[in-house]
């Protein structure tokens, strides 16, 4: 457990609650950005869709310009499209 400077337990980070914790990181950083059925990207996105912190994850990736991997069930191409519309 991490403690804050006041000695109290630090607030839980959204990443601690993510469904991808313990999964193979390579699954979330596939060589192809395509999410066709049966691909690593599709498997990663399926894990994301059942995640309790999917929105926080997606928001973090959008806010930080993350251009690699699957974050919040979105591919890099999907996040670029979202950023273009904002």
N, C-alpha and C positions, 0 to 999 in steps of 0.2 A: 504494500500500500504506500502511496506517495503522500507526503504531508506538505501542507502549505507552510509558508514562513511563520505563520502563527502557531504551528504545531498541531493544527487540526488536520484531519484527513482531507486531501485535495478532492475537489469535485471530480466525479467520474468523467472521463473523456468519452465522446461518442464512439471513438474507435475501439474502446474496451468492450462495447456491446455489439460490435459488428458480427454478422454471420460468417464473414470471411476469416475471422480469427482462427488460426490453426489450419486453414486451407493452404494448398500449395500456391505461393505467390505467382508462379509462372502461369497459373490458370487465369489470373487477372491482367496479365501483360502478354497476350498472345502475339504471335508474329504478324497475324493478319487482323485488320480492323473490321473485317466483315463478320457479321453475326449470323451466318447461315446455320440452320439446325445441325446439330452434331459437332459443331466446332467448339474450341476452347472458349471463345467469347460467349457463345450461347450458354455453355455450362456456367460460366462466371455470372452471367446476367440472371440465370435461374436462382443462383445463391443469393444474389442481390435482392431479387424480388421478394424473398421471404425475410429480409433483414429488417429489424426494428428501427434501424437508424439510416435507412435508405435516403431520406431527404437530407439529413445532415451531411452524409457522405457526398451526395451529388452537389449540394450547395458548396461544400468545401472545395471540391474539384473545380467548379465554375469560378468561385471567388479567387482561387489561386492559379488559374490558367493551366490546370493539369492537362497536358496534351498527350499523355500516354496512358494506356491501360483502360480497364473497366472500373468506373466509379459510379456508385448509385445507379447501377443497371444501365449506364450510358456508355457508349463508345466515345473515343476521342472525336470522331467525325460528328457524332450527335451533339457533343458539348460545344464544338466549334459553331455548329448551326444555331444552337441556343444563344451563344454569345453574340452572334451576328444580329439576332432579333431583339436583343436587349437595348 
